[in-house]
Structures are given as structure tokens and as C-alpha cells.
Amino acid sequence: MASFIVILIVIIALLLALVVLVQNPKGGGLAVGFQGATQVGGVQRTADFLEKATWYLGIALFVLCLISARWYTSSTISEGGSEPAATEQTTDQPTEQAPAEGQ
């Protein structure tokens, strides 16, 4: 399930990047070529479609990232407990010290 969510996040991120790159903030871009057309794929105004697509994809990406973070957090806590693993290992063998100079 977690890999499915990650794949969805990647697909939505790529689509969002594509939609943002197609837009032109000054009213140009892809929307200019279709202003005279009456209907393009069931959408009359391409600029409105691109703006709505940007919002929906952004919200979907945000929600999926929250779900992913919740999924990984809950699976990590249930597997290993809430305490972090020890980073140092201790040994019971005494360490040899080098003789001091001048003795």
C-alpha cells in the first residue's frame, strides 16, 4: 500500500509540473491558442481548466503526502517501538592504553 501511495505522489507531482509549465502568467501560453475555439475537450476556457487542475493536483499532492507521512510514522512505531535504536555499541573487553612518552 505504501508503494502505491508513493507512485501516486510521483505521478501527481509530474502532472502538476506539466500543468504549471503549460501556463503563462501573462495570459499567453497554451490558453491563447484556444481562445477562439468554442470547445476543447469539453472545456470552453483552457485557462480556467489549467488553473483548476493546478489547484486540484496541488491539494491531491498535499493530502497524499500527509497520508504517506502518517502511514510511515505508524508503521515505524508499531514495528520498533517508540524508542530510537542505540547508536553506540559497548564491549566488555578492556582497551589497551599506549605507554606514555618519557616513562
Buried (B, 14 or more C-beta within 10 A) or exposed (E): EEEEBBEBBEBBBEBBEEBEEBBEEEEEBBBEEBEEEEEBEEBEBBBEBBBEBBEBBBEBBEEBBEBBEEBEEEEEEEEEEEEEEEEEEEEEEEEEEEEEEEE
